[in-house]
Amino acid sequence: MKGKVIFKLWALSAILSILLVVPALGQTDEELGKQLKEYKAQTYEQLKFNADKTKALLAVEEKYSKMRGEIIDSSKKAWDNLQAGLAAANPDEAKLKGLVKAHIDVQSKLWASFRDELNEELAQMSPVQQGQYLVAMERWRQKCMPKVCYPTTK
């Protein structure tokens, strides 16, 4: 039973890591990031934010973008360590347990950075602006990753 849980966690981590490494729709991460910044700038304009609010929101984005770069570097290292641990002829389960935890922890930091960024952005907006911003960001996500984020069900 314990082995199944570890395998499921490993599989989940592998899938999440692949989603981070494989660029959406054949674009590089850098291109996608640039498109998101441009989309956000257009959204701020459409929501009629003043220059100070736009500047503050861009500062939040820059802060978390830099942080995520560091987290992604850690994620790649944790992923490489996990793969190396699994590649051993007789993998050490205790060591693998630590490697799995390290990988999951860094993935958790990544998702938390997205959540924290959104919370800081929304804190600077009125409830109406919050709703409009969330709708705009969801449209962008669906456009960029429609099948990854939203599998179709019948």
C-alpha positions as protocol buffer text, in pm:
chain_id: "A"
residue {
  index: 1
  type: MET
  ca { x: 0 y: 0 z: 0 }
}
residue {
  index: 2
  type: LYS
  ca { x: 277 y: 242 z: 98 }
}
residue {
  index: 3
  type: GLY
  ca { x: 455 y: 168 z: -230 }
}
residue {
  index: 4
  type: LYS
  ca { x: 142 y: 253 z: -427 }
}
residue {
  index: 5
  type: VAL
  ca { x: 111 y: 590 z: -255 }
}
residue {
  index: 6
  type: ILE
  ca { x: 476 y: 671 z: -325 }
}
residue {
  index: 7
  type: PHE
  ca { x: 433 y: 566 z: -689 }
}
residue {
  index: 8
  type: LYS
  ca { x: 121 y: 782 z: -725 }
}
residue {
  index: 9
  type: LEU
  ca { x: 301 y: 1080 z: -574 }
}
residue {
  index: 10
  type: TRP
  ca { x: 595 y: 1020 z: -804 }
}
residue {
  index: 11
  type: ALA
  ca { x: 363 y: 997 z: -1107 }
}
residue {
  index: 12
  type: LEU
  ca { x: 184 y: 1318 z: -1008 }
}
residue {
  index: 13
  type: SER
  ca { x: 513 y: 1497 z: -962 }
}
residue {
  index: 14
  type: ALA
  ca { x: 636 y: 1369 z: -1298 }
}
residue {
  index: 15
  type: ILE
  ca { x: 325 y: 1498 z: -1472 }
}
residue {
  index: 16
  type: LEU
  ca { x: 349 y: 1837 z: -1304 }
}
residue {
  index: 17
  type: SER
  ca { x: 718 y: 1862 z: -1389 }
}
residue {
  index: 18
  type: ILE
  ca { x: 653 y: 1777 z: -1752 }
}
residue {
  index: 19
  type: LEU
  ca { x: 392 y: 2051 z: -1765 }
}
residue {
  index: 20
  type: LEU
  ca { x: 653 y: 2294 z: -1639 }
}
residue {
  index: 21
  type: VAL
  ca { x: 923 y: 2182 z: -1879 }
}
residue {
  index: 22
  type: VAL
  ca { x: 720 y: 2130 z: -2197 }
}
residue {
  index: 23
  type: PRO
  ca { x: 629 y: 2468 z: -2343 }
}
residue {
  index: 24
  type: ALA
  ca { x: 262 y: 2525 z: -2416 }
}
residue {
  index: 25
  type: LEU
  ca { x: 167 y: 2498 z: -2781 }
}
residue {
  index: 26
  type: GLY
  ca { x: 528 y: 2464 z: -2895 }
}
residue {
  index: 27
  type: GLN
  ca { x: 634 y: 2802 z: -2759 }
}
residue {
  index: 28
  type: THR
  ca { x: 928 y: 2861 z: -2531 }
}
residue {
  index: 29
  type: ASP
  ca { x: 861 y: 2949 z: -2169 }
}
residue {
  index: 30
  type: GLU
  ca { x: 1016 y: 3289 z: -2236 }
}
residue {
  index: 31
  type: GLU
  ca { x: 778 y: 3361 z: -2525 }
}
residue {
  index: 32
  type: LEU
  ca { x: 480 y: 3247 z: -2319 }
}
residue {
  index: 33
  type: GLY
  ca { x: 589 y: 3469 z: -2029 }
}
residue {
  index: 34
  type: LYS
  ca { x: 624 y: 3765 z: -2263 }
}
residue {
  index: 35
  type: GLN
  ca { x: 277 y: 3702 z: -2403 }
}
residue {
  index: 36
  type: LEU
  ca { x: 134 y: 3684 z: -2052 }
}
residue {
  index: 37
  type: LYS
  ca { x: 296 y: 4016 z: -1956 }
}
residue {
  index: 38
  type: GLU
  ca { x: 152 y: 4178 z: -2269 }
}
residue {
  index: 39
  type: TYR
  ca { x: -190 y: 4027 z: -2200 }
}
residue {
  index: 40
  type: LYS
  ca { x: -182 y: 4152 z: -1841 }
}
residue {
  index: 41
  type: ALA
  ca { x: -83 y: 4501 z: -1957 }
}
residue {
  index: 42
  type: GLN
  ca { x: -380 y: 4503 z: -2198 }
}
residue {
  index: 43
  type: THR
  ca { x: -606 y: 4376 z: -1921 }
}
residue {
  index: 44
  type: TYR
  ca { x: -491 y: 4651 z: -1683 }
}
residue {
  index: 45
  type: GLU
  ca { x: -566 y: 4904 z: -1955 }
}
residue {
  index: 46
  type: GLN
  ca { x: -912 y: 4754 z: -2020 }
}
residue {
  index: 47
  type: LEU
  ca { x: -988 y: 4762 z: -1648 }
}
residue {
  index: 48
  type: LYS
  ca { x: -887 y: 5131 z: -1650 }
}
residue {
  index: 49
  type: PHE
  ca { x: -624 y: 5106 z: -1378 }
}
residue {
  index: 50
  type: ASN
  ca { x: -436 y: 5429 z: -1311 }
}
residue {
  index: 51
  type: ALA
  ca { x: -60 y: 5447 z: -1363 }
}
residue {
  index: 52
  type: ASP
  ca { x: 20 y: 5391 z: -993 }
}
residue {
  index: 53
  type: LYS
  ca { x: -195 y: 5078 z: -968 }
}
residue {
  index: 54
  type: THR
  ca { x: -52 y: 4941 z: -1293 }
}
residue {
  index: 55
  type: LYS
  ca { x: 300 y: 5005 z: -1168 }
}
residue {
  index: 56
  type: ALA
  ca { x: 222 y: 4829 z: -838 }
}
residue {
  index: 57
  type: LEU
  ca { x: 72 y: 4528 z: -1018 }
}
residue {
  index: 58
  type: LEU
  ca { x: 372 y: 4505 z: -1251 }
}
residue {
  index: 59
  type: ALA
  ca { x: 600 y: 4511 z: -945 }
}
residue {
  index: 60
  type: VAL
  ca { x: 407 y: 4217 z: -796 }
}
residue {
  index: 61
  type: GLU
  ca { x: 442 y: 4027 z: -1122 }
}
residue {
  index: 62
  type: GLU
  ca { x: 815 y: 4096 z: -1139 }
}
residue {
  index: 63
  type: LYS
  ca { x: 867 y: 3987 z: -779 }
}
residue {
  index: 64
  type: TYR
  ca { x: 698 y: 3652 z: -830 }
}
residue {
  index: 65
  type: SER
  ca { x: 845 y: 3598 z: -1174 }
}
residue {
  index: 66
  type: LYS
  ca { x: 1194 y: 3622 z: -1028 }
}
residue {
  index: 67
  type: MET
  ca { x: 1097 y: 3398 z: -738 }
}
residue {
  index: 68
  type: ARG
  ca { x: 952 y: 3136 z: -974 }
}
residue {
  index: 69
  type: GLY
  ca { x: 1271 y: 3135 z: -1179 }
}
residue {
  index: 70
  type: GLU
  ca { x: 1459 y: 3030 z: -867 }
}
residue {
  index: 71
  type: ILE
  ca { x: 1193 y: 2776 z: -774 }
}
residue {
  index: 72
  type: ILE
  ca { x: 1200 y: 2623 z: -1124 }
}
residue {
  index: 73
  type: ASP
  ca { x: 1578 y: 2590 z: -1100 }
}
residue {
  index: 74
  type: SER
  ca { x: 1530 y: 2404 z: -770 }
}
residue {
  index: 75
  type: SER
  ca { x: 1257 y: 2195 z: -929 }
}
residue {
  index: 76
  type: LYS
  ca { x: 1485 y: 2086 z: -1212 }
}
residue {
  index: 77
  type: LYS
  ca { x: 1753 y: 1991 z: -961 }
}
residue {
  index: 78
  type: ALA
  ca { x: 1504 y: 1794 z: -748 }
}
residue {
  index: 79
  type: TRP
  ca { x: 1374 y: 1622 z: -1063 }
}
residue {
  index: 80
  type: ASP
  ca { x: 1726 y: 1527 z: -1175 }
}
residue {
  index: 81
  type: ASN
  ca { x: 1804 y: 1393 z: -827 }
}
residue {
  index: 82
  type: LEU
  ca { x: 1485 y: 1188 z: -826 }
}
residue {
  index: 83
  type: GLN
  ca { x: 1558 y: 1043 z: -1168 }
}
residue {
  index: 84
  type: ALA
  ca { x: 1914 y: 958 z: -1063 }
}
residue {
  index: 85
  type: GLY
  ca { x: 1783 y: 786 z: -749 }
}
residue {
  index: 86
  type: LEU
  ca { x: 1539 y: 581 z: -955 }
}
residue {
  index: 87
  type: ALA
  ca { x: 1807 y: 491 z: -1209 }
}
residue {
  index: 88
  type: ALA
  ca { x: 2014 y: 302 z: -950 }
}
residue {
  index: 89
  type: ALA
  ca { x: 2027 y: -75 z: -994 }
}
residue {
  index: 90
  type: ASN
  ca { x: 1875 y: -120 z: -648 }
}
residue {
  index: 91
  type: PRO
  ca { x: 1708 y: 209 z: -552 }
}
residue {
  index: 92
  type: ASP
  ca { x: 1733 y: 293 z: -183 }
}
residue {
  index: 93
  type: GLU
  ca { x: 1374 y: 338 z: -66 }
}
residue {
  index: 94
  type: ALA
  ca { x: 1467 y: 567 z: 223 }
}
residue {
  index: 95
  type: LYS
  ca { x: 1667 y: 790 z: -10 }
}
residue {
  index: 96
  type: LEU
  ca { x: 1386 y: 787 z: -267 }
}
residue {
  index: 97
  type: LYS
  ca { x: 1137 y: 885 z: 0 }
}
residue {
  index: 98
  type: GLY
  ca { x: 1346 y: 1196 z: 69 }
}
residue {
  index: 99
  type: LEU
  ca { x: 1387 y: 1270 z: -302 }
}
residue {
  index: 100
  type: VAL
  ca { x: 1012 y: 1239 z: -360 }
}
residue {
  index: 101
  type: LYS
  ca { x: 945 y: 1471 z: -65 }
}
residue {
  index: 102
  type: ALA
  ca { x: 1200 y: 1723 z: -193 }
}
residue {
  index: 103
  type: HIS
  ca { x: 1039 y: 1722 z: -537 }
}
residue {
  index: 104
  type: ILE
  ca { x: 688 y: 1759 z: -398 }
}
residue {
  index: 105
  type: ASP
  ca { x: 801 y: 2038 z: -166 }
}
residue {
  index: 106
  type: VAL
  ca { x: 949 y: 2241 z: -450 }
}
residue {
  index: 107
  type: GLN
  ca { x: 634 y: 2186 z: -658 }
}
residue {
  index: 108
  type: SER
  ca { x: 427 y: 2308 z: -364 }
}
residue {
  index: 109
  type: LYS
  ca { x: 640 y: 2622 z: -347 }
}
residue {
  index: 110
  type: LEU
  ca { x: 576 y: 2683 z: -715 }
}
residue {
  index: 111
  type: TRP
  ca { x: 198 y: 2652 z: -682 }
}
residue {
  index: 112
  type: ALA
  ca { x: 205 y: 2865 z: -367 }
}
residue {
  index: 113
  type: SER
  ca { x: 390 y: 3139 z: -558 }
}
residue {
  index: 114
  type: PHE
  ca { x: 109 y: 3153 z: -814 }
}
residue {
  index: 115
  type: ARG
  ca { x: -151 y: 3167 z: -537 }
}
residue {
  index: 116
  type: ASP
  ca { x: 37 y: 3435 z: -345 }
}
residue {
  index: 117
  type: GLU
  ca { x: 87 y: 3647 z: -657 }
}
residue {
  index: 118
  type: LEU
  ca { x: -283 y: 3630 z: -736 }
}
residue {
  index: 119
  type: ASN
  ca { x: -375 y: 3724 z: -378 }
}
residue {
  index: 120
  type: GLU
  ca { x: -144 y: 4028 z: -391 }
}
residue {
  index: 121
  type: GLU
  ca { x: -286 y: 4133 z: -727 }
}
residue {
  index: 122
  type: LEU
  ca { x: -647 y: 4094 z: -616 }
}
residue {
  index: 123
  type: ALA
  ca { x: -583 y: 4285 z: -293 }
}
residue {
  index: 124
  type: GLN
  ca { x: -522 y: 4596 z: -505 }
}
residue {
  index: 125
  type: MET
  ca { x: -851 y: 4569 z: -694 }
}
residue {
  index: 126
  type: SER
  ca { x: -1217 y: 4636 z: -625 }
}
residue {
  index: 127
  type: PRO
  ca { x: -1449 y: 4333 z: -621 }
}
residue {
  index: 128
  type: VAL
  ca { x: -1572 y: 4415 z: -973 }
}
residue {
  index: 129
  type: GLN
  ca { x: -1214 y: 4448 z: -1099 }
}
residue {
  index: 130
  type: GLN
  ca { x: -1124 y: 4122 z: -926 }
}
residue {
  index: 131
  type: GLY
  ca { x: -1399 y: 3939 z: -1111 }
}
residue {
  index: 132
  type: GLN
  ca { x: -1310 y: 4096 z: -1443 }
}
residue {
  index: 133
  type: TYR
  ca { x: -941 y: 4019 z: -1391 }
}
residue {
  index: 134
  type: LEU
  ca { x: -1009 y: 3656 z: -1302 }
}
residue {
  index: 135
  type: VAL
  ca { x: -1226 y: 3613 z: -1611 }
}
residue {
  index: 136
  type: ALA
  ca { x: -956 y: 3768 z: -1830 }
}
residue {
  index: 137
  type: MET
  ca { x: -682 y: 3547 z: -1684 }
}
residue {
  index: 138
  type: GLU
  ca { x: -897 y: 3238 z: -1725 }
}
residue {
  index: 139
  type: ARG
  ca { x: -954 y: 3324 z: -2091 }
}
residue {
  index: 140
  type: TRP
  ca { x: -578 y: 3347 z: -2140 }
}
residue {
  index: 141
  type: ARG
  ca { x: -518 y: 3012 z: -1968 }
}
residue {
  index: 142
  type: GLN
  ca { x: -782 y: 2842 z: -2181 }
}
residue {
  index: 143
  type: LYS
  ca { x: -635 y: 2991 z: -2496 }
}
residue {
  index: 144
  type: CYS
  ca { x: -280 y: 2884 z: -2412 }
}
residue {
  index: 145
  type: MET
  ca { x: -347 y: 2545 z: -2258 }
}
residue {
  index: 146
  type: PRO
  ca { x: -699 y: 2435 z: -2342 }
}
residue {
  index: 147
  type: LYS
  ca { x: -649 y: 2060 z: -2329 }
}
residue {
  index: 148
  type: VAL
  ca { x: -393 y: 2056 z: -2050 }
}
residue {
  index: 149
  type: CYS
  ca { x: -598 y: 2253 z: -1800 }
}
residue {
  index: 150
  type: TYR
  ca { x: -948 y: 2166 z: -1912 }
}
residue {
  index: 151
  type: PRO
  ca { x: -998 y: 1813 z: -2041 }
}
residue {
  index: 152
  type: THR
  ca { x: -1327 y: 1772 z: -2216 }
}
residue {
  index: 153
  type: THR
  ca { x: -1585 y: 1550 z: -2054 }
}
residue {
  index: 154
  type: LYS
  ca { x: -1911 y: 1426 z: -2192 }
}
